[in-house]
C-alpha cells in the first residue's frame, strides 16, 4: 500500500495504528554506500566520463555547428557526471530521507523527497523475505529478487535507475539497517505467527 502527498512534518509514528505495537524503528545506513554492483558500474561510468572528457578536450564538440551540436554533447557530459559521481550523492540524499518501522503486524517505509510516499506491508501477506548481510548491517527485501539485468523492460524509469541508485528501487526494503540478522529473524517470526 502506497500513500502519497503527506505533509513535511509527518513522521513514521503517525502511520502506526492504535491497534499495533511498535517493535522497532530505524533508518538506512547514511553517507556513501557501495554495493557489489560497483565492480561493473564503476568502470562503465568512468569509461563514459573519460570518453566525454576526451571529446570535449579534443574539440569533438564544436559551437560553430549550432545549438543542437552543443546541447547534445552537454547532455552526455551531464549524464557522465551524474553516473560517475552524482549518483552517490543522490543515493545518500534519498537514504537520509527514509524511515523504517516494524510493528507486530506491518513493516512501514516512509520516504520523503520530491514524491513523498509510505509503503506498509502486512506481514501475514508477504510472500517472500530475503536477507543480504553486510557486516553488522544488512539489507532485508520484501518480495522476489529481480530476474537478471532488466533495465529496458522495467515498469518505470525509476526502476531502471535503481541499478545505479539502489534507494530508487521499487522493491520494498530495509537498506543497511543495524543488527539486520536479528531484525530479519524477528520479521520471520512475526510472519510465521501471522499465518
Residue frames as a rotation matrix with the C-alpha (Angstrom) as fourth column:
UNK 1
0.587 0.810 0.000 0.00
0.810 -0.587 0.000 0.00
0.000 0.000 -1.000 0.00
UNK 2
-0.626 -0.771 0.119 1.48
0.775 -0.632 -0.017 3.35
0.088 0.082 0.993 -1.00
UNK 3
0.587 0.755 -0.294 0.15
0.779 -0.625 -0.051 6.72
-0.222 -0.199 -0.955 0.08
UNK 4
-0.336 -0.748 0.572 1.41
0.860 -0.492 -0.138 9.95
0.384 0.445 0.809 -1.49
UNK 5
-0.085 0.267 0.960 1.33
0.213 -0.936 0.279 13.65
0.973 0.229 0.023 -0.68
UNK 6
0.443 0.236 -0.865 1.98
0.874 0.102 0.475 13.78
0.200 -0.966 -0.161 3.06
UNK 7
0.955 -0.050 0.292 2.93
-0.101 -0.981 0.163 16.93
0.278 -0.185 -0.942 4.91
UNK 8
0.151 -0.986 0.071 6.50
-0.313 -0.115 -0.943 17.87
0.938 0.120 -0.326 5.73
UNK 9
-0.220 -0.238 0.946 6.01
-0.951 -0.164 -0.262 17.37
0.218 -0.957 -0.190 9.48
UNK 10
0.803 0.568 -0.179 4.81
-0.529 0.819 0.223 13.75
0.273 -0.085 0.958 9.10
UNK 11
-0.399 -0.866 0.300 6.89
-0.914 0.401 -0.057 11.13
-0.072 -0.297 -0.952 10.89
UNK 12
-0.619 0.109 -0.778 6.64
-0.257 0.908 0.332 7.38
0.742 0.405 -0.534 10.71
UNK 13
-0.961 0.257 -0.102 4.96
0.178 0.293 -0.939 7.31
-0.211 -0.921 -0.328 14.14
UNK 14
-0.436 0.846 -0.306 1.86
-0.691 -0.533 -0.488 8.88
-0.576 -0.001 0.817 12.64
UNK 15
-0.120 0.368 -0.922 1.40
-0.858 0.428 0.283 5.80
0.499 0.825 0.265 10.43
UNK 16
-0.929 -0.145 -0.340 1.31
0.045 0.868 -0.494 3.31
0.367 -0.475 -0.800 13.29
UNK 17
-0.068 0.997 0.027 -2.27
-0.152 -0.037 0.988 2.31
0.986 0.063 0.154 14.00
UNK 18
0.016 0.166 0.986 -3.72
-0.953 -0.297 0.065 2.36
0.303 -0.940 0.154 17.52
UNK 19
0.862 0.393 0.319 -4.12
-0.476 0.845 0.244 -1.45
-0.174 -0.362 0.916 17.50
UNK 20
0.646 -0.713 -0.272 -0.43
0.230 0.522 -0.821 -2.02
0.727 0.468 0.502 16.64
UNK 21
0.851 -0.490 -0.189 2.62
0.142 -0.131 0.981 -2.29
-0.506 -0.862 -0.042 18.86
UNK 22
0.710 -0.681 -0.181 5.86
-0.577 -0.415 -0.704 -0.62
0.404 0.604 -0.687 17.68
UNK 23
0.917 -0.397 0.023 8.68
0.338 0.808 0.483 -3.19
-0.211 -0.435 0.875 17.91
UNK 24
-0.139 -0.989 0.047 11.50
0.795 -0.084 0.600 -1.44
-0.590 0.121 0.798 16.06
UNK 25
0.948 0.296 -0.117 12.24
0.177 -0.797 -0.577 1.86
-0.265 0.526 -0.808 14.40
UNK 26
0.052 -0.998 0.020 15.29
0.510 0.044 0.859 2.71
-0.859 -0.035 0.511 12.29
UNK 27
0.686 0.011 -0.727 16.90
-0.525 -0.685 -0.505 4.37
-0.504 0.728 -0.464 9.31
UNK 28
0.898 -0.428 0.103 19.10
0.380 0.633 -0.675 3.14
0.224 0.645 0.731 6.46
UNK 29
0.090 -0.960 -0.266 22.87
0.878 -0.049 0.475 3.46
-0.469 -0.277 0.838 6.59
UNK 30
0.893 0.220 -0.394 23.81
0.095 -0.946 -0.311 7.09
-0.441 0.240 -0.865 5.96
UNK 31
0.160 -0.873 -0.461 26.56
-0.573 -0.463 0.677 8.55
-0.804 0.156 -0.574 3.77
UNK 32
-0.151 -0.341 -0.928 28.46
-0.972 0.223 0.076 6.80
0.181 0.913 -0.365 0.98
UNK 33
0.178 0.268 0.947 27.30
-0.446 0.880 -0.166 3.23
-0.877 -0.393 0.276 0.45
UNK 34
-0.373 -0.398 -0.838 28.92
-0.928 0.186 0.324 0.96
0.027 0.898 -0.438 -2.12
UNK 35
0.556 0.609 0.566 27.31
-0.561 0.777 -0.284 -2.25
-0.613 -0.159 0.774 -3.32
UNK 36
-0.040 -0.559 0.828 28.53
0.232 0.801 0.552 -5.30
-0.972 0.214 0.097 -5.19
UNK 37
0.698 0.399 0.595 27.26
0.652 -0.010 -0.758 -3.88
-0.297 0.917 -0.267 -8.47
UNK 38
0.763 -0.433 -0.479 30.07
-0.398 -0.900 0.180 -1.27
-0.509 0.053 -0.859 -8.35
UNK 39
-0.176 -0.851 0.495 32.51
0.064 0.491 0.869 -3.84
-0.982 0.184 -0.032 -9.78
UNK 40
-0.189 0.206 0.960 30.60
0.957 0.258 0.133 -3.49
-0.220 0.944 -0.245 -13.06
UNK 41
0.722 0.667 0.185 29.08
0.691 -0.706 -0.156 0.00
0.027 0.240 -0.970 -12.83
UNK 42
0.562 -0.553 -0.615 32.17
0.042 -0.723 0.689 1.96
-0.826 -0.413 -0.383 -11.73
UNK 43
-0.530 -0.803 0.272 34.30
0.360 0.077 0.930 1.00
-0.768 0.591 0.249 -14.77
UNK 44
-0.099 0.571 0.815 31.37
0.993 0.001 0.121 1.70
0.068 0.821 -0.567 -17.13
UNK 45
0.853 0.483 -0.198 30.71
0.505 -0.859 0.082 5.14
-0.130 -0.170 -0.977 -15.66
UNK 46
0.248 -0.847 -0.471 34.41
0.022 -0.481 0.877 6.03
-0.969 -0.228 -0.100 -15.59
UNK 47
-0.555 -0.416 0.720 34.85
0.679 0.274 0.681 4.94
-0.481 0.867 0.131 -19.22
UNK 48
0.351 0.773 0.528 31.84
0.921 -0.387 -0.046 7.05
0.169 0.503 -0.848 -20.22
UNK 49
0.841 -0.042 -0.540 33.29
0.222 -0.883 0.414 10.04
-0.494 -0.468 -0.733 -18.36
UNK 50
-0.171 -0.983 -0.062 36.72
0.185 -0.094 0.978 9.63
-0.968 0.156 0.198 -19.97
UNK 51
-0.379 0.091 0.921 35.21
0.916 0.180 0.359 9.40
-0.133 0.979 -0.152 -23.47
UNK 52
0.695 0.689 0.207 33.12
0.704 -0.710 0.002 12.56
0.148 0.144 -0.978 -22.93
UNK 53
0.626 -0.546 -0.557 36.12
0.055 -0.681 0.730 14.40
-0.778 -0.488 -0.396 -21.45
UNK 54
-0.426 -0.799 0.424 38.31
0.487 0.192 0.852 13.33
-0.762 0.570 0.307 -24.37
UNK 55
-0.008 0.510 0.860 35.65
0.989 -0.125 0.083 14.55
0.150 0.851 -0.503 -26.84
UNK 56
0.900 0.366 -0.239 35.41
0.413 -0.889 0.195 17.90
-0.141 -0.275 -0.951 -25.06
UNK 57
0.373 -0.845 -0.383 39.18
-0.042 -0.427 0.903 18.42
-0.927 -0.321 -0.195 -24.90
UNK 58
-0.484 -0.608 0.629 39.87
0.559 0.338 0.757 17.24
-0.673 0.718 0.177 -28.46
UNK 59
-0.700 0.257 -0.666 37.37
-0.499 -0.843 0.200 19.66
-0.511 0.472 0.718 -29.97
UNK 60
-0.901 0.391 0.187 34.93
0.431 0.767 0.476 16.93
0.043 0.509 -0.860 -30.96
UNK 61
0.195 0.960 -0.201 32.11
0.956 -0.232 -0.182 19.18
-0.221 -0.156 -0.963 -29.80
UNK 62
-0.818 -0.524 0.239 32.12
0.574 -0.774 0.268 22.46
0.044 0.356 0.933 -31.65
UNK 63
-0.185 0.747 -0.639 29.92
0.397 -0.538 -0.744 25.51
-0.899 -0.391 -0.197 -31.04
UNK 64
-0.730 -0.159 -0.665 30.36
-0.457 -0.611 0.647 26.52
-0.509 0.776 0.373 -34.69
UNK 65
-0.936 0.351 -0.025 27.86
0.230 0.666 0.709 23.86
0.265 0.658 -0.705 -35.80
UNK 66
-0.264 0.889 0.375 24.90
-0.385 -0.454 0.804 25.37
0.884 0.068 0.462 -33.96
UNK 67
-0.133 0.305 0.943 22.87
-0.981 -0.173 -0.083 24.89
0.138 -0.936 0.323 -30.80
UNK 68
0.866 0.497 -0.051 21.88
-0.482 0.858 0.177 21.21
0.131 -0.129 0.983 -31.26
UNK 69
0.479 -0.763 -0.434 25.53
0.240 0.590 -0.771 20.26
0.844 0.265 0.466 -31.63
UNK 70
-0.527 -0.582 0.619 26.28
-0.449 -0.428 -0.784 21.98
0.721 -0.692 -0.035 -28.32
UNK 71
0.102 0.684 0.722 23.28
-0.991 0.009 0.132 20.72
0.084 -0.729 0.679 -26.31
UNK 72
0.813 0.242 -0.530 23.64
-0.297 0.955 -0.021 17.06
0.501 0.174 0.848 -27.27
UNK 73
-0.057 -0.899 -0.434 27.26
0.287 0.401 -0.870 16.74
0.956 -0.174 0.235 -26.02
UNK 74
-0.555 -0.097 0.826 26.36
-0.642 -0.582 -0.499 18.80
0.529 -0.807 0.261 -22.94
UNK 75
0.544 0.801 0.250 23.65
-0.813 0.428 0.395 16.27
0.209 -0.418 0.884 -22.08
UNK 76
0.645 -0.384 -0.661 26.18
0.190 0.918 -0.348 13.44
0.741 0.098 0.665 -22.43
UNK 77
-0.454 -0.859 0.234 28.64
0.013 -0.269 -0.963 15.32
0.891 -0.434 0.134 -20.20
UNK 78
-0.241 0.447 0.861 25.99
-0.924 -0.378 -0.062 15.91
0.298 -0.811 0.504 -17.50
UNK 79
0.817 0.533 -0.221 24.91
-0.470 0.837 0.282 12.25
0.335 -0.126 0.934 -17.66
UNK 80
0.229 -0.826 -0.516 28.55
0.292 0.563 -0.773 11.15
0.929 0.026 0.370 -17.34
UNK 81
-0.608 -0.432 0.667 28.99
-0.418 -0.540 -0.731 13.41
0.675 -0.722 0.148 -14.30
UNK 82
0.236 0.792 0.563 25.81
-0.955 0.081 0.286 12.02
0.181 -0.605 0.776 -12.70
UNK 83
0.901 0.197 -0.386 26.67
-0.190 0.980 0.056 8.35
0.389 0.023 0.921 -13.29
UNK 84
0.008 -0.967 -0.253 30.29
0.263 0.246 -0.933 8.81
0.965 -0.059 0.256 -12.20
UNK 85
-0.901 -0.426 -0.083 29.78
0.217 -0.278 -0.936 10.88
0.376 -0.861 0.343 -9.02
UNK 86
-0.621 0.671 0.405 26.29
-0.693 -0.712 0.118 12.34
0.367 -0.208 0.907 -8.74
UNK 87
0.174 0.734 -0.656 24.51
-0.229 0.678 0.699 9.04
0.958 0.029 0.286 -8.24
UNK 88
-0.390 -0.380 -0.838 26.34
0.697 0.472 -0.539 8.53
0.601 -0.795 0.081 -4.94
UNK 89
-0.995 0.073 0.063 25.21
-0.096 -0.834 -0.544 11.94
0.013 -0.548 0.837 -3.69
UNK 90
-0.306 0.941 -0.143 21.67
-0.741 -0.141 0.657 11.28
0.598 0.307 0.740 -4.93
UNK 91
0.062 0.286 -0.956 21.54
0.227 0.929 0.292 7.88
0.972 -0.235 -0.007 -3.21
UNK 92
-0.729 -0.397 -0.557 22.87
0.625 -0.056 -0.778 9.32
0.278 -0.916 0.289 0.07
UNK 93
-0.863 0.467 0.191 20.30
-0.492 -0.864 -0.107 12.15
0.115 -0.187 0.976 -0.06
UNK 94
-0.021 0.894 -0.448 17.45
-0.512 0.375 0.773 9.68
0.859 0.246 0.450 -0.67
UNK 95
-0.082 -0.065 -0.994 18.56
0.575 0.812 -0.101 7.46
0.814 -0.581 -0.029 2.23
UNK 96
-0.952 -0.291 -0.095 18.78
0.250 -0.559 -0.791 10.49
0.177 -0.776 0.605 4.55
UNK 97
-0.603 0.793 0.088 15.04
-0.792 -0.608 0.050 10.96
0.093 -0.039 0.995 3.98
UNK 98
-0.026 0.560 -0.828 13.89
-0.259 0.796 0.547 7.39
0.966 0.228 0.125 4.72
UNK 99
-0.449 -0.022 0.893 12.50
-0.890 0.099 -0.445 6.00
-0.078 -0.995 -0.064 8.00
UNK 100
-0.428 0.283 -0.858 11.53
-0.155 0.913 0.378 2.42
0.891 0.295 -0.346 8.84
UNK 101
-0.315 0.334 0.889 9.23
-0.942 0.006 -0.336 0.89
-0.117 -0.943 0.312 11.43
UNK 102
-0.643 0.192 -0.742 8.29
-0.036 0.959 0.280 -2.65
0.765 0.207 -0.610 12.38
UNK 103
-0.180 0.654 0.735 5.09
-0.981 -0.169 -0.089 -3.29
0.066 -0.737 0.672 14.30
UNK 104
-0.527 0.040 0.849 3.61
-0.333 0.909 -0.250 -6.57
-0.782 -0.414 -0.466 15.43
UNK 105
0.369 0.776 0.511 1.60
0.281 0.431 -0.857 -6.57
-0.886 0.460 -0.059 12.15
UNK 106
0.948 0.088 0.307 3.35
0.319 -0.282 -0.905 -4.48
0.007 0.955 -0.295 9.50
UNK 107
-0.267 -0.960 -0.088 6.60
0.846 -0.277 0.456 -3.17
-0.462 0.047 0.886 8.06
UNK 108
0.835 0.541 -0.098 6.34
0.459 -0.784 -0.419 0.55
-0.303 0.305 -0.903 7.27
UNK 109
-0.345 -0.910 0.231 8.70
0.904 -0.256 0.344 2.51
-0.254 0.328 0.910 5.00
UNK 110
0.751 0.504 -0.427 8.39
0.407 -0.862 -0.303 6.31
-0.521 0.053 -0.852 4.88
UNK 111
-0.290 -0.793 0.536 10.19
0.951 -0.175 0.256 8.06
-0.110 0.584 0.805 2.00
UNK 112
0.556 0.385 -0.737 10.40
0.316 -0.918 -0.241 11.84
-0.769 -0.099 -0.632 1.88
UNK 113
-0.632 -0.764 0.131 11.54
0.464 -0.238 0.853 13.92
-0.620 0.600 0.505 -1.03
UNK 114
-0.875 0.288 -0.388 10.03
-0.476 -0.657 0.585 15.20
-0.086 0.697 0.712 -4.23
UNK 115
-0.091 0.859 -0.504 7.48
-0.532 0.386 0.754 12.39
0.842 0.337 0.422 -4.20
UNK 116
-0.619 -0.136 0.773 6.71
-0.780 0.214 -0.588 11.53
-0.086 -0.967 -0.238 -0.58
UNK 117
0.148 0.694 -0.704 5.26
-0.564 0.644 0.517 8.06
0.812 0.320 0.487 -0.03
UNK 118
-0.226 -0.115 0.967 4.50
-0.892 0.423 -0.159 5.48
-0.391 -0.899 -0.198 2.63
UNK 119
-0.126 0.171 -0.977 4.68
-0.521 0.827 0.212 1.76
0.844 0.536 -0.016 1.93
UNK 120
-0.190 0.151 0.970 3.06
-0.931 0.288 -0.227 -0.52
-0.313 -0.946 0.086 4.51
UNK 121
-0.371 -0.025 -0.928 3.35
-0.526 0.830 0.188 -4.30
0.765 0.558 -0.321 4.19
UNK 122
0.564 0.610 0.557 1.08
-0.824 0.375 0.424 -6.66
0.050 -0.698 0.714 6.11
UNK 123
-0.422 -0.870 0.254 3.45
-0.885 0.457 0.094 -9.32
-0.198 -0.185 -0.962 7.48
UNK 124
-0.123 0.459 0.880 0.82
-0.162 0.866 -0.474 -12.04
-0.979 -0.201 -0.032 7.10
UNK 125
0.838 0.533 0.116 0.60
0.062 0.118 -0.991 -11.38
-0.542 0.838 0.066 3.37
UNK 126
0.275 -0.828 -0.489 4.29
-0.926 -0.365 0.098 -11.00
-0.260 0.426 -0.867 2.48
UNK 127
0.949 0.164 -0.267 5.22
-0.262 0.883 -0.389 -13.99
0.172 0.439 0.882 0.28
UNK 128
0.507 -0.848 -0.156 9.00
0.751 0.523 -0.403 -13.77
0.423 0.088 0.902 0.48
UNK 129
0.929 -0.368 0.032 11.59
-0.331 -0.791 0.514 -12.03
-0.164 -0.488 -0.857 2.63
UNK 130
0.604 -0.796 -0.033 15.24
0.555 0.450 -0.700 -12.03
0.572 0.405 0.713 1.54
UNK 131
0.903 -0.379 -0.200 18.23
-0.015 -0.493 0.870 -11.09
-0.429 -0.783 -0.451 3.67
UNK 132
0.563 -0.801 0.205 21.65
0.409 0.055 -0.911 -9.85
0.718 0.597 0.358 2.48
UNK 133
0.731 -0.330 -0.598 24.21
0.573 -0.179 0.799 -9.47
-0.371 -0.927 0.059 5.31
UNK 134
0.454 -0.646 0.613 26.77
0.249 -0.569 -0.784 -6.65
0.855 0.509 -0.098 5.18
UNK 135
-0.701 -0.704 0.110 28.80
0.015 -0.169 -0.986 -6.98
0.713 -0.690 0.129 8.36
UNK 136
-0.858 0.412 -0.308 26.77
0.351 0.031 -0.936 -5.81
-0.376 -0.911 -0.171 11.36
UNK 137
-0.308 0.753 -0.582 24.35
-0.671 -0.606 -0.428 -4.21
-0.675 0.258 0.691 8.93
UNK 138
-0.795 0.065 0.603 22.30
0.401 0.802 0.443 -5.77
-0.455 0.594 -0.663 6.19
UNK 139
-0.697 0.609 -0.379 19.52
-0.714 -0.541 0.444 -5.40
0.065 0.580 0.812 3.67
UNK 140
-0.633 0.615 0.470 16.09
0.271 0.745 -0.610 -7.00
-0.725 -0.259 -0.638 4.01
UNK 141
-0.864 0.316 -0.393 14.00
-0.492 -0.361 0.792 -7.25
0.108 0.878 0.467 0.83
UNK 142
-0.328 0.848 0.417 10.27
-0.169 0.381 -0.909 -7.98
-0.929 -0.369 0.018 0.69
UNK 143
0.733 0.579 -0.356 9.41
-0.494 0.094 -0.864 -9.87
-0.467 0.810 0.355 -2.48
UNK 144
0.736 -0.439 0.516 11.20
0.576 0.806 -0.135 -11.95
-0.357 0.396 0.846 -5.10
UNK 145
-0.160 -0.873 -0.461 14.60
0.155 -0.483 0.862 -10.96
-0.975 0.066 0.213 -6.42
UNK 146
0.468 0.294 -0.834 14.67
-0.690 -0.468 -0.552 -9.29
-0.553 0.833 -0.016 -9.85
UNK 147
0.624 -0.201 0.755 15.42
0.439 0.889 -0.126 -11.63
-0.646 0.410 0.643 -12.74
UNK 148
0.015 -0.745 0.667 18.66
0.998 0.050 0.034 -10.60
-0.058 0.665 0.745 -14.40
UNK 149
-0.710 -0.341 -0.617 19.58
0.286 -0.939 0.190 -7.17
-0.644 -0.041 0.764 -15.68
UNK 150
-0.123 0.795 0.594 16.23
0.992 0.090 0.086 -5.88
0.015 0.600 -0.800 -16.94
UNK 151
-0.696 -0.252 -0.673 16.93
0.373 -0.927 -0.039 -2.19
-0.614 -0.278 0.739 -17.49
UNK 152
-0.937 0.269 -0.222 14.84
-0.342 -0.585 0.735 -1.60
0.068 0.765 0.640 -20.61
UNK 153
-0.391 0.839 -0.379 11.87
0.154 0.465 0.872 -3.83
0.908 0.282 -0.311 -19.78
UNK 154
-0.890 -0.003 -0.455 11.26
0.455 -0.014 -0.890 -2.34
-0.004 -1.000 0.014 -16.34
UNK 155
0.038 0.990 -0.139 7.99
0.996 -0.049 -0.076 -1.00
-0.082 -0.135 -0.987 -15.04
UNK 156
0.951 0.289 -0.112 9.22
0.290 -0.957 -0.006 2.59
-0.109 -0.027 -0.994 -14.79
UNK 157
0.480 -0.797 0.367 12.16
-0.089 -0.461 -0.883 4.90
0.873 0.392 -0.292 -15.33
UNK 158
0.381 -0.276 0.882 12.72
-0.914 -0.254 0.316 4.82
0.137 -0.927 -0.349 -11.56
UNK 159
0.860 -0.032 0.509 13.10
-0.124 0.955 0.269 1.02
-0.494 -0.294 0.818 -11.67
UNK 160
0.784 -0.582 0.216 15.73
0.440 0.276 -0.855 1.30
0.437 0.765 0.472 -14.40
UNK 161
0.263 -0.689 0.675 17.77
-0.444 -0.708 -0.549 3.80
0.856 -0.155 -0.492 -12.39
UNK 162
0.838 0.132 0.529 17.61
-0.545 0.255 0.799 1.59
-0.030 -0.958 0.286 -9.29
UNK 163
0.757 -0.648 -0.085 20.56
0.600 0.741 -0.302 -0.40
0.259 0.177 0.950 -10.62
UNK 164
-0.130 -0.823 0.553 22.68
0.445 -0.546 -0.710 2.77
0.886 0.154 0.437 -10.34
UNK 165
-0.615 0.055 0.787 20.88
-0.609 -0.667 -0.429 4.32
0.501 -0.743 0.444 -7.33
UNK 166
-0.771 0.263 -0.579 19.65
0.354 0.934 -0.047 1.48
0.529 -0.241 -0.814 -5.08
UNK 167
-0.821 0.469 -0.327 17.47
0.164 -0.355 -0.920 3.81
-0.548 -0.809 0.214 -2.99
UNK 168
-0.507 0.638 -0.579 15.18
-0.844 -0.503 0.186 4.22
-0.173 0.583 0.794 -6.03
UNK 169
-0.957 0.112 -0.267 14.24
0.021 0.946 0.323 0.53
0.289 0.303 -0.908 -6.05
UNK 170
-0.204 0.964 0.169 10.51
-0.814 -0.263 0.518 -0.09
0.544 -0.032 0.838 -6.10
UNK 171
0.057 0.140 -0.988 11.01
0.328 0.933 0.151 -3.37
0.943 -0.333 0.007 -4.20
UNK 172
0.780 0.227 0.583 10.14
-0.432 -0.480 0.764 -2.63
0.454 -0.847 -0.276 -0.55
UNK 173
0.267 -0.780 -0.567 13.30
0.562 0.603 -0.566 -3.00
0.783 -0.168 0.599 1.52
UNK 174
0.973 -0.214 -0.084 15.13
-0.035 -0.500 0.866 -2.07
-0.227 -0.840 -0.494 4.69
UNK 175
0.645 -0.756 0.116 18.58
0.239 0.055 -0.969 -0.94
0.726 0.653 0.216 3.45
UNK 176
-0.266 -0.953 0.141 21.71
0.156 -0.187 -0.970 -1.01
0.951 -0.236 0.198 5.53
UNK 177
0.623 0.557 0.549 19.94
-0.461 -0.306 0.833 -1.43
0.632 -0.772 0.067 8.88
UNK 178
-0.428 -0.775 0.464 21.88
-0.826 0.128 -0.549 -2.17
0.366 -0.618 -0.695 12.08
UNK 179
-0.677 0.087 0.731 21.60
-0.431 0.758 -0.489 -5.62
-0.597 -0.646 -0.475 13.66
UNK 180
-0.254 0.594 -0.763 19.94
-0.961 -0.063 0.270 -6.77
0.112 0.802 0.587 10.46
UNK 181
-0.698 -0.024 -0.716 20.15
-0.126 0.988 0.090 -10.51
0.705 0.153 -0.692 11.20
UNK 182
-0.888 0.390 -0.245 18.26
0.342 0.202 -0.918 -10.10
-0.309 -0.898 -0.312 14.46
UNK 183
-0.423 0.747 -0.512 15.67
-0.624 -0.650 -0.434 -7.92
-0.657 0.136 0.741 12.72
UNK 184
-0.439 0.209 -0.874 15.31
-0.768 0.418 0.485 -10.44
0.467 0.884 -0.024 9.89
UNK 185
-0.861 0.087 -0.502 14.72
0.267 0.916 -0.299 -13.26
0.434 -0.391 -0.812 12.40
UNK 186
-0.741 0.610 -0.280 12.14
0.067 -0.348 -0.935 -11.12
-0.668 -0.712 0.217 14.19
UNK 187
-0.327 0.607 -0.724 10.32
-0.907 -0.416 0.061 -10.42
-0.264 0.677 0.687 10.91
UNK 188
-0.579 0.069 -0.812 10.32
-0.405 0.840 0.360 -14.11
0.707 0.538 -0.459 10.00
UNK 189
-0.919 0.248 -0.306 8.90
0.393 0.521 -0.758 -14.95
-0.029 -0.817 -0.576 13.45
UNK 190
-0.520 0.750 -0.409 6.12
-0.328 -0.617 -0.715 -12.40
-0.788 -0.238 0.567 13.02
UNK 191
-0.376 0.357 -0.855 5.32
-0.905 0.057 0.422 -13.71
0.200 0.932 0.302 9.53
UNK 192
-0.790 0.044 -0.611 5.06
0.039 0.999 0.021 -17.27
0.612 -0.008 -0.791 10.85
UNK 193
-0.825 0.482 -0.294 2.79
0.359 0.047 -0.932 -16.16
-0.435 -0.875 -0.212 13.70
UNK 194
-0.458 0.657 -0.598 0.54
-0.616 -0.720 -0.319 -14.17
-0.641 0.223 0.735 11.32
UNK 195
-0.577 0.198 -0.792 -0.10
-0.698 0.384 0.604 -17.15
0.424 0.902 -0.084 9.00
